[in-house]
Amino acid sequence: MKINVNYRKSIVSLALAGLLFVTGGAFANTIRIFTLSADEWARPRSGDVIPELGAVRAAVSYWDRNADAIMLIRHPGEDSGELWAAELRDWLISLGVPSDYIRLTPGTQAADEIKLVVGNRDELEQ
């Protein structure tokens, strides 16, 4: 009988450990990437147009649903990319994203797009 009790405790412990392992993995990667193309950005910009850009709408929505999330704006490294990213940051602030939740990061692969990377502060600031 004592073997059965120890065996049962071992099975319960393994089951709980497995459950923690599976559910812990669900929260490990909260990062989402949204791409804004230069063609989309070339449209005349206004307070009505910017929130309708798919990448902007999705990134702000995802940021809003996740506590302690920040947004990285990965932009082309040249001057025009920096200007584009700075203007986008200003629009995001006007949409309600506080400036201390937005980081500008140069160095995207493509010169004709910006990546909005949204995720948990701890994951993105590593």
Secondary structure, 3 states (H helix, E strand, C coil): CHHHHHHHHHHHHHHHHHHHHHHHHHCCCCCEEEEEEHHHHCCCCCCCCHHHCHHHHHHHHHHHHCCCEEEEEEECCCHHHHHHHHHHHHHHHHCCCCHHHEEEEECCCCCCEEEEEEEEHHHHCC
